[in-house]
């Protein structure tokens, strides 16, 4: 049997394979070049980029929890200009698609970011982090209000022809409703999920382990939540989905594909083993060969449900 085809298409985004790195867990990509093979990745989603550099939150801002970790980095980043000038040229040698994760505190900031990325041919797409407070609407997160989210996505859509990904928050009652709002605004793809809000306390000191008290929970503990949301969103919204949340093995990837994801992003697992994507791809190839499956895309949405579901 010939080698299985790992290439995949997520809406308008074409990838050499379905494994990308998740925003905030892989730096800007080049930091990991000596720890793993960037050439084997399907794509790199950058650390969130804002118009101006940000220092982020004071420490402690990361801690380990049972089955995962909490972080409250505060979106520290070098700013979009420094990334485009100083980092992006170094990524050109790799086949992995580069997706810019963008965030702002107003719709205009998102528009400016998308406008800046639009003429750059090496930028394969943009992913909007909508789990940010909208200062124009009293601090409510863009991704918590369907009306605000639809307006944001529509505004960004006017500024870019690149594949537009909206990253959904799990911290809402019905994520698929936000997915529908993103679709109405013109999104091409949805990524699910961002981190789950949580906290941890040191029983000895009686103090929170994070300076900001609350943080974003990621890692294996959130995988069942992420899988359920991917399944619901893929079925109800009708846009291609990229699955995120607790993915560590090829089996995890297969579960997300079966649930309806067309690709996945690896996040927290990279902190423990930067070579996780390579190991996953090897396992995915083996699974496809053993199962007699020619193309990885054949797995997308192929979960077999009980007849009465």
N, C-alpha and C positions, 0 to 999 in steps of 0.2 A: 504493500500500500504506500502511495506517495505521502509525503509529509502533509499533515493537515494545514489548512489555510487559516491563519490567525488574524488576517486583516479583517477589519470591520468598518462599518459606516454607521455613524451616530448622527442621524439627520444629515446636514450638509458637511459634517466633520468626518473626514476619512483618516483612519488610523492604521498603522502597520500591525498593531495588535490591541486587544481591549484593556491593557493594563496601563494606567496613568498613575502619577503621584498626586496626592491631595495637597491642596493649598495649606501652607503653614507648617508642613511636616518635612519638606524637602528643600527648604531655603529657596534659592532662586535657581537651583539645579546644579550649577557648577561646583558648589560646595561638596557634592557627593561624587564627583567625577573620579576621585581616587578610591572610593569605597565600593563602587558597583559600576556596572556597564550602562552608561546612559544610552548607548547605541541600541540596547535591547528594549527600551521602554516604548510603549505606544505613544505616550505623551507626558509632558511635564506641566502641571498647573502651578504657577508661581505662588509664592507667598503674597498675601494681599497687598496691593499697591494703591497708594493714595496720591493726590496731587503733590503734596509736600511730604518730606520725611517725617516720621513719627517716632518718638522715643518709647512709646508703650507704657505699660503699667509698672509701678515699683514692685520689687520682689518681696516675699516669694510669690512666684507666679506660675509655678508648675509643681505638681505633686503626684505621686503614684497612688492609685487606689486599687482595690481588689477587682481584677478583671479589666483594668484600664488606667487612665490618668485624667487628671483635671488640669486645665490650663486657663490662665487669664493673662495672656501676653499683652493684650491691648493693641493688637494690630501694628506692632512695631515694624517699620519698613523703611527702605531707603528712598522711596518716592519713585514715581514712574519715569521721570527723566533720567535719574541715575541708573535705573534698570536698563532702559533702552540704549543708553550710551555706553555703560560700563560692563553690563552683564550679557545682554542679548548677543553681541558679536561672538562671544565665546561659545554660545549654544548652537551657532550655525553649522558646526561640523557634525552635529548629531542628527539622525533621522527622526527622533522623537518630535512630535508636534508640540509647539509651545503655546499654552493657553494662559492669558493674563487674568488673574483674579483681581477684580477691581472693587473698591468700596469708597463711599463718600458719606457726608452728613447732609447732603442736599441733592436734589435731582440735578441741579446744574453741575455739581462736582462730578457726578457719574457721567454726564454728557461730555464734559471736558476730557475726562479720562478716555472714553470711547473714541472721541474725536482724535485724540493724540495717537491712539493705537491703530486707527484705521489705515493709514498709508504704509504701515510697516509690513512688508511681505512675509517676514519670518513669524509674525504673530498669526497663528492658525485660528484663533478664536478668543472670545472673552467670556469670563464667568463672573457674574455679579454676585458678590456677597451682600445679601439683603438683610442680614442679621445685624444691622447697624441702626443706631438711633437717628431718626429724621428730625433735625433741629427745627425745621419749618413746621412740624406738626407736634410740638411738645415733647419730643423724645421717643415717640412710639417707633418701634422697628419697622422698616420698610416691609419686611417679610411677614409682618403680623396683621396687615390690613390689606385685603384684596384690592380695594379701590386705589390705595396709594401704590401698591405694587404694580398694578396695571399701568398707572400713569408713568411710573419710573421706567418700566421696561419699554413702553411706547416711546418715551423720550430718548432712551439709549438707542432704540431701533432706528431712529431718524439719523443717528450719527455714524452707524456702522453697517457695512454689508457682510461683515464676518459672522461666522456661526456664533449665536448669542445663547449662552447658557445661564440659567438662573438657579442658584443654589438654595434649596428650600430648607427652612428651619423645621425641626421636629417639635419645637416648643409651642405648638398651636393645636387646637382641637381637631382640625381637619386639613392636613397638609395638601390634600388633593385640590381643595378649594383655592389655595394660593397658587397651585400649579395651573389651574384653569385661568386665574387672573394673569399669570405670566404668559400663558398661551395667547390670551386676548390682546396682550400688549405687544406681541410679536416675537416671543422667545422661540428659539429653534429646538432647544434641549433643556431638560431639567436635571440637576444633580441632587441626589438625596442620600444622605442627609448631612446637615451641619451638626455641630455638637449639641448634646443634651445638657441643659442647665443643671448643675449639681453643686455640692459643697462637701467639705471634709473638715473635721475638728480633731485636734490633738487632745486626747483624753487626759494627758498628764498636765499640759499647760492650760487646757480649757480654751485654747485660742484656735481660730480657723487656720487651716494650713495654707490658705491663699490670702494675700494682702487684701484683695478685693472681696473676700468672703466667698462669693460665688464664682464659678468658672464653668468651662465647657468640658463635659465628660466625653471621652472618646475611648476607642479600644474595643476588645471583645465583648465587654458588658453591654454595648449598645447594638450589637449586631442583630438580635431579633427585632428590635425596634426599627432599625434601618431596613431590614428585609421586608417587614410588613408594610412600611411606607412605600418602598419601591414597588411592591406588588400592587398596592392600591393606586398609586399615582400612574403607573404604567397602564393599568386597566381603565382608569376613569378619565384621564386627561388626554391621552392620545398623542403625546409627544415622546420622542426617544428619551430614555433615562440613563444616567450614569449613576451607578450605585456606590455608596460610600458608607463605611461604618463597621469597624471591627474585622476587616478582612486581613487574614494572615496566611491562608493556604489556598491551593488550587481548588479544593473542595468548597471553600467559602465563595470563590469567584463563580464557580459553577452554580451554586445556589442563587446568587444574585442574577446571573444570566437567566436561569430558569424562571425566576420571579418576574422577569421582564426588563432587566437592565441590558443595554447594548454594550456597555463597557463599565469598568470600575475604577475607582481611585483608591490607592493604598496610602494609609496615613500613619497612625500610631505605631504600627509594626515596624516602620522604618527606623524608629528610635532604637529598637532592640537589634534589628538586623537590616542594615542598608541593602543587603542583597536579596531581600524578600521578593521583589518583582521578578528577578531572574529565576528564583526557586519556584515561584508560582507559574511562570511561563513554561518551565520544564515539566511541571506536573500537569499543566493544562494540555500540553502536547501529548503526553503519555495517555491521559484520559481519552482524548479524542481518537488516538490511534487504537486503543484497546476497545473503544466503543464503536469503531468503524464510522466515525463522523468526519466528513470531509472538510467542513467549514465551521468555525466556532460560532458563526451567526445562526447556525441551525438550533442552538440551544436557547436563543432569546425567546422568553415567554413560553417555553415548552413544558412548564410544570404540569403534571397530570393531577387534576383536582378530583375529589369525590363527585360522583354523578349528581348528587343533590346539593352541590355548592352553588 
